[in-house]
Amino acid sequence: MSNEIVEVPDYLKAMLAEGTVADTTGSMQSDAGGVPRLTTKGKVFRYKEGEEEVKDGDETDVVIVGMNPEVGLAHTYYKDAYNPNSSEPPDCSSQNGVTPDSWISSPQSDKCATCPNQVWGSAQSMSGGKAKACRDSRQLLVARAQEFAEDPNGALLYLMQVTVNSLRAFSNYGKELHNAGFPGPQFVVTRMKMDEESSVPKVEFHIVGPLNETMGKASWERAQKKEWDLPTALPAGNNSRALPEPTPEAEASQPSLDSTDVGDLIDQW
């Protein structure tokens, strides 16, 4: 990178002074730790904001304010074997689960529904069975329950990735909420617990209780505003959208998980 100072031309100075051009340099700056995240590394719930990390043990209470995508599942594809130590972005991905993300230079297909990598048998699981080359996931925007109770309008939202290990439990939770009369997870406190019998991070979801009127309305309003601003491009050196390395246990369960059925169960959320 050159250290030579380049002077801003007069026409650009005039445009800046007139307000006819906006400064977009801020959007170029990326920080891998910039988005607050809730992870399950080591079967421990970890709230991370920047360099600060708070461990919350094998269970945590949250309010699920939003989901991405709202309907269906997101997809991530690696042409070569997944390397958890690599910062390289996936070869293809879709946050909306319908079409490849705009930053993908070589999409595997125009539409996810017709992508050959979304077909069972397009890959072999670590246990030798059929699997999909493209992995499914769902992103949640959650607030810590205690923080939400103290300030429902300002509580920090954390991004959490629900991977294939936990998608069935998440689907069943949607059915449980629906049967209980709740139109979405925004109106309850959700307890997330690690499955003690699983050798890999696998999350269970349970209803703790309903939010009161003030908190319930605040949660719903924040859900409608979609105040979160998830990146549409993957910054260099940040594999935050990458899925964890597949495990034999997770892949063995994949064939019994129909992504359309999962979406149907959670669509009314």
PASEBA-1860 file (N, C-alpha, C; in nm, 3 decimals):
! residues 269
1> MSNEIVEV> 0.085/-0.118/0.000/0.000/0.000/0.000/0.088/0.123/0.000 ~ 0.060/0.219/-0.087/0.141/0.340/-0.100/0.114/0.436/0.015 ~ 0.221/0.501/0.061/0.209/0.601/0.166/0.200/0.742/0.109 ~ 0.200/0.751/-0.023/0.194/0.880/-0.089/0.057/0.944/-0.066 ~ 0.059/1.071/-0.027/-0.065/1.143/0.000/-0.125/1.190/-0.132 ~ -0.249/1.153/-0.158/-0.318/1.194/-0.279/-0.418/1.302/-0.243 ~ -0.410/1.416/-0.307/-0.498/1.528/-0.275/-0.636/1.508/-0.336 ~ -0.737/1.539/-0.260/-0.875/1.530/-0.307/-0.898/1.641/-0.409
9> PDYLKAML> -0.949/1.607/-0.528/-0.971/1.710/-0.631/-1.080/1.810/-0.590 ~ -1.073/1.928/-0.649/-1.164/2.036/-0.613/-1.311/2.000/-0.635 ~ -1.340/1.928/-0.747/-1.480/1.894/-0.774/-1.538/1.806/-0.664 ~ -1.453/1.717/-0.611/-1.500/1.627/-0.507/-1.518/1.703/-0.375 ~ -1.429/1.798/-0.350/-1.445/1.882/-0.232/-1.578/1.957/-0.237 ~ -1.610/2.006/-0.356/-1.735/2.080/-0.374/-1.856/1.990/-0.353 ~ -1.849/1.868/-0.407/-1.960/1.773/-0.390/-1.980/1.737/-0.244 ~ -1.868/1.719/-0.172/-1.877/1.687/-0.030/-1.938/1.804/0.047
17> AEGTVADT> -1.896/1.926/0.011/-1.948/2.044/0.079/-2.096/2.064/0.053 ~ -2.140/2.029/-0.069/-2.280/2.044/-0.107/-2.367/1.931/-0.052 ~ -2.301/1.824/-0.009/-2.376/1.709/0.042/-2.433/1.621/-0.067 ~ -2.381/1.634/-0.191/-2.431/1.553/-0.301/-2.364/1.416/-0.308 ~ -2.262/1.393/-0.226/-2.198/1.262/-0.219/-2.177/1.228/-0.073 ~ -2.199/1.101/-0.040/-2.186/1.056/0.099/-2.056/0.981/0.119 ~ -2.003/0.988/0.239/-1.880/0.917/0.272/-1.914/0.771/0.297 ~ -1.864/0.682/0.213/-1.893/0.538/0.226/-1.772/0.459/0.274
25> TGSMQSDA> -1.665/0.529/0.314/-1.544/0.457/0.354/-1.567/0.374/0.479 ~ -1.663/0.418/0.562/-1.689/0.342/0.683/-1.736/0.201/0.655 ~ -1.810/0.184/0.544/-1.861/0.052/0.510/-1.752/-0.042/0.461 ~ -1.634/0.014/0.430/-1.522/-0.068/0.382/-1.447/-0.131/0.497 ~ -1.463/-0.073/0.616/-1.388/-0.118/0.731/-1.462/-0.232/0.799 ~ -1.398/-0.345/0.810/-1.463/-0.461/0.870/-1.382/-0.511/0.987 ~ -1.453/-0.562/1.084/-1.390/-0.618/1.203/-1.457/-0.751/1.230 ~ -1.377/-0.858/1.232/-1.432/-0.992/1.249/-1.513/-1.005/1.378
33> GGVPRLTT> -1.479/-0.921/1.477/-1.550/-0.929/1.603/-1.655/-0.821/1.616 ~ -1.688/-0.754/1.507/-1.775/-0.638/1.512/-1.920/-0.671/1.543 ~ -1.967/-0.788/1.505/-2.106/-0.826/1.529/-2.113/-0.907/1.659 ~ -2.189/-0.861/1.757/-2.203/-0.938/1.881/-2.256/-1.078/1.848 ~ -2.197/-1.179/1.910/-2.234/-1.316/1.875/-2.256/-1.403/1.999 ~ -2.345/-1.499/1.982/-2.366/-1.603/2.082/-2.323/-1.733/2.018 ~ -2.218/-1.795/2.072/-2.165/-1.918/2.014/-2.180/-2.034/2.113 ~ -2.155/-2.155/2.064/-2.169/-2.275/2.148/-2.039/-2.355/2.150
41> KGKVFRYK> -1.928/-2.289/2.128/-1.799/-2.356/2.125/-1.772/-2.430/2.256 ~ -1.729/-2.556/2.244/-1.699/-2.635/2.362/-1.820/-2.670/2.446 ~ -1.940/-2.666/2.382/-2.066/-2.695/2.451/-2.091/-2.598/2.565 ~ -2.046/-2.473/2.546/-2.068/-2.366/2.643/-2.124/-2.245/2.568 ~ -2.230/-2.185/2.620/-2.285/-2.064/2.558/-2.192/-1.947/2.588 ~ -2.147/-1.880/2.482/-2.052/-1.770/2.498/-2.106/-1.646/2.428 ~ -2.125/-1.540/2.506/-2.166/-1.412/2.450/-2.040/-1.331/2.420 ~ -2.023/-1.294/2.294/-1.902/-1.223/2.256/-1.936/-1.091/2.188
49> EGEEEVKD> -1.877/-0.983/2.243/-1.891/-0.851/2.184/-1.751/-0.793/2.170 ~ -1.703/-0.781/2.046/-1.565/-0.739/2.024/-1.470/-0.843/2.079 ~ -1.379/-0.802/2.164/-1.283/-0.895/2.225/-1.333/-0.949/2.358 ~ -1.444/-0.896/2.406/-1.496/-0.939/2.536/-1.587/-1.060/2.521 ~ -1.564/-1.162/2.602/-1.644/-1.284/2.597/-1.693/-1.319/2.736 ~ -1.824/-1.348/2.745/-1.885/-1.388/2.872/-1.941/-1.529/2.855 ~ -1.896/-1.623/2.939/-1.944/-1.760/2.933/-2.067/-1.774/3.022 ~ -2.167/-1.848/2.972/-2.292/-1.863/3.045/-2.326/-2.009/3.072
57> GDETDVVI> -2.227/-2.094/3.070/-2.249/-2.234/3.105/-2.320/-2.313/2.997 ~ -2.387/-2.422/3.038/-2.451/-2.511/2.941/-2.597/-2.479/2.918 ~ -2.645/-2.366/2.974/-2.780/-2.319/2.944/-2.786/-2.168/2.958 ~ -2.877/-2.107/2.884/-2.890/-1.961/2.890/-3.033/-1.922/2.853 ~ -3.082/-1.815/2.913/-3.217/-1.766/2.886/-3.210/-1.645/2.795 ~ -3.289/-1.647/2.687/-3.286/-1.539/2.588/-3.426/-1.504/2.542 ~ -3.434/-1.392/2.471/-3.554/-1.356/2.396/-3.514/-1.358/2.250 ~ -3.577/-1.443/2.170/-3.547/-1.451/2.027/-3.627/-1.342/1.957
65> VGMNPEVG> -3.560/-1.235/1.917/-3.627/-1.120/1.857/-3.642/-1.137/1.706 ~ -3.547/-1.200/1.640/-3.554/-1.214/1.494/-3.486/-1.339/1.444 ~ -3.513/-1.370/1.317/-3.454/-1.486/1.250/-3.412/-1.448/1.109 ~ -3.308/-1.511/1.061/-3.260/-1.486/0.926/-3.218/-1.619/0.862 ~ -3.279/-1.659/0.749/-3.390/-1.591/0.684/-3.519/-1.608/0.766 ~ -3.618/-1.526/0.737/-3.743/-1.534/0.812/-3.816/-1.665/0.784 ~ -3.802/-1.714/0.661/-3.866/-1.839/0.621/-3.760/-1.928/0.557 ~ -3.762/-2.055/0.592/-3.668/-2.147/0.530/-3.532/-2.147/0.597
73> LAHTYYKD> -3.430/-2.187/0.521/-3.296/-2.206/0.575/-3.192/-2.135/0.490 ~ -3.083/-2.094/0.554/-2.969/-2.039/0.482/-2.880/-2.156/0.438 ~ -2.793/-2.130/0.340/-2.709/-2.237/0.285/-2.563/-2.192/0.273 ~ -2.473/-2.286/0.293/-2.330/-2.259/0.280/-2.262/-2.378/0.213 ~ -2.179/-2.349/0.112/-2.114/-2.456/0.035/-1.964/-2.433/0.026 ~ -1.887/-2.537/0.057/-1.742/-2.538/0.039/-1.707/-2.645/-0.064 ~ -1.635/-2.605/-0.168/-1.596/-2.699/-0.272/-1.500/-2.804/-0.217 ~ -1.404/-2.759/-0.139/-1.307/-2.849/-0.077/-1.350/-2.879/0.066
81> AYNPNSSE> -1.279/-2.969/0.130/-1.311/-3.006/0.267/-1.304/-2.884/0.357 ~ -1.400/-2.873/0.448/-1.405/-2.759/0.539/-1.284/-2.760/0.631 ~ -1.220/-2.645/0.644/-1.105/-2.629/0.733/-1.138/-2.524/0.837 ~ -1.162/-2.564/0.963/-1.203/-2.468/1.066/-1.098/-2.363/1.096 ~ -0.973/-2.389/1.058/-0.865/-2.295/1.084/-0.843/-2.197/0.970 ~ -0.921/-2.212/0.862/-0.906/-2.125/0.747/-1.001/-2.007/0.757 ~ -0.954/-1.891/0.710/-1.038/-1.772/0.709/-1.101/-1.750/0.572 ~ -1.081/-1.845/0.480/-1.136/-1.831/0.346/-1.288/-1.841/0.350
89> PPDCSSQN> -1.357/-1.755/0.277/-1.503/-1.760/0.274/-1.551/-1.883/0.198 ~ -1.677/-1.922/0.213/-1.730/-2.037/0.139/-1.733/-2.008/-0.011 ~ -1.736/-2.113/-0.091/-1.741/-2.097/-0.237/-1.877/-2.046/-0.283 ~ -1.980/-2.075/-0.203/-2.113/-2.025/-0.235/-2.193/-2.020/-0.105 ~ -2.282/-1.924/-0.095/-2.367/-1.915/0.023/-2.492/-1.835/-0.010 ~ -2.594/-1.855/0.071/-2.720/-1.783/0.053/-2.781/-1.755/0.189 ~ -2.791/-1.628/0.225/-2.853/-1.594/0.352/-3.004/-1.605/0.346 ~ -3.063/-1.581/0.229/-3.209/-1.589/0.220/-3.258/-1.729/0.183
97> GVTPDSWI> -3.165/-1.818/0.150/-3.202/-1.954/0.117/-3.271/-1.970/-0.017 ~ -3.274/-1.863/-0.097/-3.342/-1.865/-0.226/-3.245/-1.847/-0.342 ~ -3.159/-1.747/-0.330/-3.059/-1.719/-0.434/-2.923/-1.696/-0.369 ~ -2.815/-1.715/-0.444/-2.681/-1.691/-0.389/-2.663/-1.547/-0.344 ~ -2.581/-1.525/-0.243/-2.552/-1.390/-0.196/-2.482/-1.309/-0.305 ~ -2.500/-1.177/-0.300/-2.450/-1.090/-0.406/-2.298/-1.090/-0.418 ~ -2.228/-1.123/-0.310/-2.082/-1.119/-0.315/-2.020/-1.244/-0.377 ~ -2.100/-1.346/-0.400/-2.048/-1.471/-0.458/-2.009/-1.448/-0.604
105> SSPQSDKC> -1.884/-1.478/-0.638/-1.835/-1.454/-0.775/-1.872/-1.566/-0.870 ~ -1.882/-1.688/-0.819/-1.914/-1.803/-0.904/-2.026/-1.886/-0.841 ~ -2.150/-1.839/-0.853/-2.264/-1.912/-0.794/-2.273/-2.054/-0.849 ~ -2.310/-2.147/-0.765/-2.326/-2.286/-0.808/-2.455/-2.306/-0.886 ~ -2.550/-2.215/-0.867/-2.677/-2.221/-0.937/-2.745/-2.086/-0.923 ~ -2.833/-2.053/-1.016/-2.907/-1.927/-1.006/-3.003/-1.928/-0.888 ~ -3.058/-2.047/-0.858/-3.152/-2.061/-0.749/-3.113/-2.181/-0.663 ~ -3.128/-2.165/-0.532/-3.090/-2.273/-0.441/-3.175/-2.398/-0.463
113> ATCPNQVW> -3.301/-2.379/-0.500/-3.392/-2.492/-0.517/-3.348/-2.586/-0.628 ~ -3.275/-2.532/-0.726/-3.233/-2.614/-0.840/-3.084/-2.645/-0.835 ~ -3.018/-2.612/-0.725/-2.874/-2.635/-0.714/-2.846/-2.783/-0.690 ~ -2.755/-2.842/-0.766/-2.723/-2.983/-0.748/-2.660/-3.013/-0.612 ~ -2.603/-2.910/-0.549/-2.541/-2.931/-0.418/-2.642/-2.935/-0.305 ~ -2.770/-2.905/-0.337/-2.876/-2.911/-0.237/-2.952/-3.044/-0.243 ~ -2.901/-3.135/-0.322/-2.966/-3.266/-0.339/-2.903/-3.368/-0.246 ~ -2.988/-3.449/-0.180/-2.934/-3.557/-0.097/-2.852/-3.651/-0.183
121> GSAQSMSG> -2.733/-3.685/-0.136/-2.645/-3.772/-0.212/-2.541/-3.694/-0.290 ~ -2.548/-3.561/-0.287/-2.447/-3.480/-0.356/-2.315/-3.482/-0.280 ~ -2.317/-3.536/-0.158/-2.195/-3.553/-0.080/-2.209/-3.676/0.007 ~ -2.098/-3.719/0.059/-2.098/-3.835/0.149/-2.067/-3.787/0.289 ~ -2.146/-3.833/0.384/-2.123/-3.794/0.523/-1.998/-3.862/0.577 ~ -1.948/-3.812/0.689/-1.829/-3.870/0.751/-1.854/-4.013/0.798 ~ -1.983/-4.047/0.816/-2.017/-4.182/0.858/-2.042/-4.273/0.738 ~ -2.030/-4.217/0.614/-2.045/-4.298/0.494/-2.182/-4.293/0.431
129> GKAKACRD> -2.277/-4.222/0.492/-2.411/-4.214/0.437/-2.427/-4.098/0.341 ~ -2.550/-4.079/0.292/-2.578/-3.969/0.200/-2.588/-3.837/0.276 ~ -2.544/-3.732/0.212/-2.551/-3.599/0.271/-2.565/-3.497/0.160 ~ -2.583/-3.371/0.197/-2.588/-3.263/0.100/-2.456/-3.188/0.101 ~ -2.406/-3.156/-0.017/-2.280/-3.082/-0.026/-2.295/-2.941/0.031 ~ -2.415/-2.888/0.023/-2.444/-2.753/0.075/-2.514/-2.766/0.209 ~ -2.460/-2.698/0.311/-2.511/-2.713/0.447/-2.622/-2.614/0.480 ~ -2.719/-2.660/0.560/-2.831/-2.575/0.601/-2.805/-2.514/0.738
137> SRQLLVAR> -2.860/-2.396/0.760/-2.849/-2.332/0.891/-2.958/-2.226/0.904 ~ -2.968/-2.168/1.023/-3.062/-2.057/1.049/-2.994/-1.963/1.146 ~ -3.009/-1.834/1.127/-2.951/-1.736/1.217/-3.059/-1.678/1.306 ~ -3.026/-1.662/1.435/-3.118/-1.601/1.530/-3.057/-1.471/1.582 ~ -3.143/-1.374/1.610/-3.103/-1.251/1.677/-3.164/-1.256/1.815 ~ -3.081/-1.271/1.918/-3.131/-1.292/2.052/-3.077/-1.187/2.149 ~ -3.155/-1.160/2.253/-3.112/-1.074/2.363/-3.107/-1.158/2.489 ~ -3.012/-1.129/2.575/-3.008/-1.198/2.704/-3.133/-1.158/2.782
145> AQEFAEDP> -3.201/-1.256/2.839/-3.331/-1.232/2.902/-3.323/-1.125/3.011 ~ -3.220/-1.129/3.094/-3.208/-1.033/3.203/-3.190/-0.892/3.150 ~ -3.106/-0.878/3.048/-3.082/-0.747/2.987/-3.209/-0.695/2.919 ~ -3.284/-0.786/2.859/-3.408/-0.746/2.791/-3.511/-0.698/2.893 ~ -3.517/-0.765/3.007/-3.611/-0.726/3.112/-3.579/-0.586/3.163 ~ -3.450/-0.553/3.171/-3.407/-0.422/3.221/-3.429/-0.312/3.119 ~ -3.411/-0.344/2.990/-3.425/-0.243/2.884/-3.467/-0.311/2.754 ~ -3.596/-0.342/2.739/-3.642/-0.416/2.621/-3.617/-0.343/2.488
153> NGALLYLM> -3.611/-0.212/2.492/-3.590/-0.137/2.368/-3.443/-0.119/2.333 ~ -3.355/-0.137/2.430/-3.214/-0.113/2.404/-3.124/-0.231/2.429 ~ -3.179/-0.344/2.471/-3.096/-0.462/2.498/-3.019/-0.504/2.373 ~ -2.893/-0.535/2.390/-2.807/-0.573/2.278/-2.854/-0.705/2.217 ~ -2.853/-0.712/2.085/-2.890/-0.834/2.015/-2.764/-0.907/1.969 ~ -2.763/-1.038/1.991/-2.650/-1.122/1.953/-2.692/-1.213/1.837 ~ -2.600/-1.235/1.747/-2.625/-1.324/1.633/-2.584/-1.465/1.671 ~ -2.675/-1.560/1.651/-2.647/-1.700/1.683/-2.678/-1.786/1.561
161> QVTVNSLR> -2.590/-1.879/1.533/-2.608/-1.970/1.420/-2.666/-2.103/1.468 ~ -2.783/-2.138/1.418/-2.842/-2.269/1.448/-2.803/-2.361/1.333 ~ -2.712/-2.453/1.357/-2.663/-2.541/1.252/-2.742/-2.671/1.248 ~ -2.702/-2.758/1.156/-2.778/-2.880/1.132/-2.794/-2.965/1.257 ~ -2.698/-2.957/1.350/-2.708/-3.034/1.474/-2.836/-3.001/1.552 ~ -2.879/-2.873/1.544/-2.988/-2.827/1.629/-3.114/-2.788/1.553 ~ -3.114/-2.805/1.420/-3.229/-2.761/1.341/-3.357/-2.837/1.374 ~ -3.346/-2.966/1.400/-3.468/-3.042/1.432/-3.526/-2.994/1.565
169> AFSNYGKE> -3.441/-2.971/1.664/-3.490/-2.921/1.793/-3.554/-2.784/1.776 ~ -3.497/-2.701/1.690/-3.552/-2.568/1.665/-3.687/-2.579/1.595 ~ -3.697/-2.674/1.502/-3.824/-2.698/1.434/-3.932/-2.743/1.532 ~ -3.895/-2.835/1.620/-3.991/-2.884/1.720/-4.033/-2.772/1.816 ~ -3.942/-2.681/1.843/-3.974/-2.568/1.930/-4.078/-2.477/1.864 ~ -4.066/-2.460/1.733/-4.166/-2.382/1.661/-4.303/-2.444/1.671 ~ -4.307/-2.576/1.662/-4.436/-2.646/1.674/-4.491/-2.633/1.815 ~ -4.401/-2.640/1.915/-4.443/-2.627/2.054/-4.503/-2.489/2.081
177> LHNAGFPG> -4.438/-2.385/2.030/-4.489/-2.250/2.047/-4.626/-2.233/1.979 ~ -4.637/-2.285/1.858/-4.762/-2.275/1.783/-4.876/-2.345/1.857 ~ -4.849/-2.464/1.906/-4.951/-2.539/1.979/-4.991/-2.472/2.109 ~ -4.899/-2.395/2.167/-4.927/-2.325/2.292/-4.999/-2.192/2.268 ~ -5.015/-2.154/2.141/-5.089/-2.033/2.108/-5.003/-1.910/2.086 ~ -4.871/-1.925/2.085/-4.782/-1.811/2.061/-4.753/-1.798/1.912 ~ -4.767/-1.677/1.856/-4.742/-1.657/1.713/-4.594/-1.650/1.678 ~ -4.508/-1.646/1.779/-4.365/-1.639/1.752/-4.286/-1.641/1.880
185> PQFVVTRM> -4.154/-1.661/1.870/-4.069/-1.669/1.989/-4.046/-1.532/2.052 ~ -4.091/-1.425/1.984/-4.069/-1.289/2.035/-4.147/-1.260/2.163 ~ -4.243/-1.347/2.197/-4.331/-1.319/2.311/-4.301/-1.405/2.433 ~ -4.192/-1.478/2.430/-4.158/-1.565/2.543/-4.010/-1.555/2.576 ~ -3.977/-1.599/2.696/-3.837/-1.621/2.731/-3.806/-1.764/2.692 ~ -3.699/-1.781/2.616/-3.658/-1.913/2.569/-3.533/-1.959/2.643 ~ -3.538/-2.079/2.696/-3.419/-2.137/2.759/-3.352/-2.231/2.659 ~ -3.226/-2.203/2.631/-3.147/-2.289/2.543/-3.052/-2.371/2.629
193> KMDEESSV> -3.056/-2.503/2.608/-2.973/-2.594/2.687/-2.894/-2.685/2.595 ~ -2.775/-2.721/2.639/-2.695/-2.817/2.565/-2.749/-2.958/2.589 ~ -2.757/-3.035/2.482/-2.796/-3.175/2.493/-2.680/-3.250/2.559 ~ -2.700/-3.297/2.681/-2.593/-3.362/2.756/-2.546/-3.491/2.691 ~ -2.634/-3.557/2.616/-2.597/-3.686/2.557/-2.524/-3.672/2.424 ~ -2.519/-3.552/2.371/-2.452/-3.530/2.243/-2.304/-3.499/2.265 ~ -2.220/-3.556/2.180/-2.076/-3.533/2.191/-2.035/-3.401/2.126 ~ -2.126/-3.341/2.051/-2.099/-3.213/1.985/-2.203/-3.111/2.032
201> PKVEFHIV> -2.176/-2.981/2.017/-2.275/-2.880/2.058/-2.409/-2.901/1.987 ~ -2.510/-2.932/2.065/-2.644/-2.955/2.013/-2.742/-2.888/2.109 ~ -2.817/-2.791/2.058/-2.897/-2.706/2.145/-3.043/-2.752/2.151 ~ -3.100/-2.751/2.271/-3.242/-2.776/2.292/-3.308/-2.644/2.327 ~ -3.436/-2.628/2.291/-3.509/-2.503/2.313/-3.633/-2.529/2.398 ~ -3.656/-2.447/2.500/-3.769/-2.467/2.591/-3.834/-2.333/2.625 ~ -3.967/-2.334/2.646/-4.038/-2.214/2.688/-4.022/-2.198/2.839 ~ -3.975/-2.080/2.882/-3.966/-2.050/3.025/-4.096/-1.987/3.071
209> GPLNETMG> -4.146/-1.891/2.993/-4.270/-1.823/3.026/-4.291/-1.705/2.935 ~ -4.412/-1.649/2.935/-4.444/-1.537/2.846/-4.384/-1.406/2.895 ~ -4.359/-1.314/2.802/-4.316/-1.179/2.837/-4.439/-1.099/2.879 ~ -4.420/-1.000/2.965/-4.532/-0.915/3.000/-4.566/-0.823/2.883 ~ -4.671/-0.745/2.896/-4.719/-0.665/2.784/-4.613/-0.567/2.732 ~ -4.545/-0.500/2.823/-4.444/-0.401/2.782/-4.332/-0.467/2.704 ~ -4.281/-0.578/2.757/-4.169/-0.645/2.691/-4.212/-0.714/2.562 ~ -4.333/-0.773/2.565/-4.382/-0.843/2.446/-4.401/-0.748/2.329
217> KASWERAQ> -4.458/-0.631/2.356/-4.481/-0.534/2.249/-4.348/-0.476/2.200 ~ -4.254/-0.454/2.291/-4.123/-0.402/2.252/-4.049/-0.502/2.165 ~ -4.057/-0.630/2.202/-3.992/-0.734/2.124/-4.049/-0.742/1.984 ~ -4.181/-0.734/1.974/-4.246/-0.743/1.843/-4.213/-0.622/1.756 ~ -4.210/-0.505/1.817/-4.176/-0.384/1.742/-4.033/-0.391/1.688 ~ -3.941/-0.442/1.769/-3.803/-0.455/1.723/-3.794/-0.559/1.612 ~ -3.876/-0.662/1.620/-3.877/-0.765/1.516/-3.926/-0.707/1.384 ~ -4.027/-0.619/1.390/-4.082/-0.560/1.269/-3.987/-0.457/1.208
225> KKEWDLPT> -3.913/-0.387/1.293/-3.818/-0.287/1.243/-3.695/-0.351/1.178 ~ -3.667/-0.476/1.218/-3.548/-0.547/1.167/-3.425/-0.457/1.181 ~ -3.403/-0.414/1.303/-3.294/-0.320/1.329/-3.156/-0.378/1.307 ~ -3.145/-0.511/1.302/-3.015/-0.572/1.276/-2.976/-0.547/1.131 ~ -2.848/-0.533/1.109/-2.796/-0.505/0.976/-2.690/-0.610/0.945 ~ -2.735/-0.728/0.905/-2.641/-0.835/0.874/-2.570/-0.803/0.743 ~ -2.438/-0.828/0.737/-2.363/-0.795/0.616/-2.407/-0.878/0.497 ~ -2.412/-0.815/0.380/-2.446/-0.887/0.257/-2.321/-0.933/0.186
233> ALPAGNNS> -2.206/-0.887/0.235/-2.078/-0.931/0.180/-1.992/-0.981/0.294 ~ -1.913/-1.081/0.268/-1.829/-1.140/0.370/-1.695/-1.069/0.372 ~ -1.660/-0.995/0.479/-1.532/-0.926/0.485/-1.417/-1.024/0.479 ~ -1.308/-0.983/0.420/-1.190/-1.069/0.411/-1.143/-1.106/0.551 ~ -1.108/-1.233/0.567/-1.058/-1.278/0.696/-1.165/-1.305/0.799 ~ -1.292/-1.300/0.757/-1.400/-1.324/0.853/-1.487/-1.437/0.801 ~ -1.476/-1.554/0.863/-1.558/-1.667/0.821/-1.676/-1.684/0.915 ~ -1.732/-1.570/0.959/-1.839/-1.573/1.058/-1.964/-1.641/1.008
241> RALPEPTP> -1.980/-1.651/0.877/-2.100/-1.715/0.825/-2.074/-1.863/0.796 ~ -1.953/-1.904/0.816/-1.920/-2.043/0.785/-1.982/-2.136/0.888 ~ -2.017/-2.254/0.845/-2.073/-2.353/0.937/-1.961/-2.427/1.006 ~ -1.986/-2.476/1.129/-1.887/-2.556/1.198/-1.856/-2.683/1.119 ~ -1.742/-2.741/1.147/-1.703/-2.862/1.077/-1.806/-2.971/1.100 ~ -1.850/-3.041/0.994/-1.949/-3.147/1.010/-1.896/-3.258/1.101 ~ -1.987/-3.320/1.173/-1.950/-3.432/1.258/-2.029/-3.554/1.217 ~ -1.977/-3.675/1.243/-2.051/-3.796/1.207/-2.191/-3.796/1.265
249> EAEASQPS> -2.204/-3.748/1.390/-2.336/-3.750/1.454/-2.432/-3.658/1.383 ~ -2.384/-3.539/1.348/-2.471/-3.441/1.282/-2.511/-3.490/1.144 ~ -2.415/-3.542/1.069/-2.444/-3.584/0.933/-2.531/-3.708/0.929 ~ -2.517/-3.791/1.029/-2.600/-3.912/1.032/-2.746/-3.878/1.045 ~ -2.775/-3.764/1.107/-2.914/-3.725/1.129/-2.970/-3.645/1.013 ~ -2.888/-3.603/0.919/-2.935/-3.516/0.813/-3.043/-3.576/0.724 ~ -3.032/-3.701/0.677/-3.133/-3.752/0.585/-3.275/-3.750/0.641 ~ -3.291/-3.753/0.773/-3.427/-3.753/0.830/-3.480/-3.612/0.847
257> LDSTDVGD> -3.400/-3.512/0.810/-3.440/-3.372/0.828/-3.476/-3.313/0.694 ~ -3.602/-3.290/0.670/-3.648/-3.232/0.546/-3.655/-3.081/0.563 ~ -3.576/-3.005/0.485/-3.567/-2.861/0.504/-3.699/-2.791/0.476 ~ -3.778/-2.846/0.383/-3.908/-2.786/0.355/-3.999/-2.799/0.475 ~ -3.995/-2.918/0.539/-4.077/-2.941/0.657/-4.035/-2.849/0.770 ~ -3.905/-2.828/0.788/-3.855/-2.738/0.892/-3.910/-2.598/0.868 ~ -3.903/-2.553/0.743/-3.953/-2.420/0.711/-4.101/-2.408/0.737 ~ -4.178/-2.513/0.703/-4.322/-2.510/0.724/-4.357/-2.495/0.872
265> LIDQW> -4.282/-2.564/0.956/-4.311/-2.561/1.098/-4.285/-2.425/1.160 ~ -4.193/-2.349/1.100/-4.152/-2.222/1.160/-4.205/-2.104/1.079 ~ -4.269/-2.127/0.965/-4.314/-2.016/0.879/-4.403/-1.918/0.953 ~ -4.492/-1.968/1.041/-4.586/-1.877/1.106/-4.518/-1.791/1.212 ~ -4.393/-1.816/1.241/-4.321/-1.732/1.336/-4.307/-1.593/1.276
END
